[in-house]
Amino acid sequence: MTLASTSSNSPSASRLDAPPQALTEIVQSVLDHLGQLPGALLPVLHALQNQLGHVPKEAVPLIAEGLNLSSAEVHGVVSYYHHFRSEPAAQTVVQICRAEACQAMGSEALWAHACSAHAKAAAQGQVGFEAVYCLGLCASSPAMAVNGRVYARLTPARLDQILEASK
C-alpha cells in the first residue's frame, strides 16, 4: 500500500452520511467522468473512496450497472484490495506494518499492545487498526502510519504518545 492511498481517509462527515439520492448522484458523477476509461472500475472505486471515505455497499449495484459488470465482479474487487473500505474509516486510522522486517524488530508485540491498550477507543470508532505489509521503512522498523503520516523505530510507549497527540 502506498502512502498516497491512505491520504484521503478523513472525508467530511456529511459525505459519509449521504442519503440514497445523493449517493446515486455522486456515483453517477464519477461514472460520467471516469466510466469511459479502459479498465474504469479501479479509477471509479478510487474516486468514490476519495470522495466518500469508503465504497458503500449500496454503490456496488450502481457501479456495476454503469460499467456493465455484475455486482459480484464489483464486490470482488472492493473486497480483494485492502485499500478499499466498504464501511467508513475510524476517526484515526493506524496502519501497523506486519511485514518480515518489521516483525523481526517487534511489530507483532507492537500490534498486540496497540489493540489491547487502545481497545476502548477502537470500540468507539475513534481509532482503527489495520495491518499493512510494508510502509517502505524497513531499515528503521517497526513502522506505522497514522492517517497517512509515517512513523518509524516505534516502541509501545512511543505509539501511545503518537496516538495521544493525534486526538
Sequence and secondary structure as in RCSB ss.txt:
>XXXX:A:sequence
MTLASTSSNSPSASRLDAPPQALTEIVQSVLDHLGQLPGALLPVLHALQNQLGHVPKEAVPLIAEGLNLSSAEVH
GVVSYYHHFRSEPAAQTVVQICRAEACQAMGSEALWAHACSAHAKAAAQGQVGFEAVYCLGLCASSPAMAVNGRV
YARLTPARLDQILEASK
>XXXX:A:secstr
  GGGGTT    HHHHT  HHHHHHHHHHHHHHHTTSTTTHHHHHHHHHHHHSS  GGGHHHHHHHHT  HHHHH
HHHHHSTT  SS   SEEEEEE SHHHHHTTHHHHHHHHHHHTHHHHHTTSEEEEEES  S GGG S EEETTEE
E S  HHHHHHHHHHT 
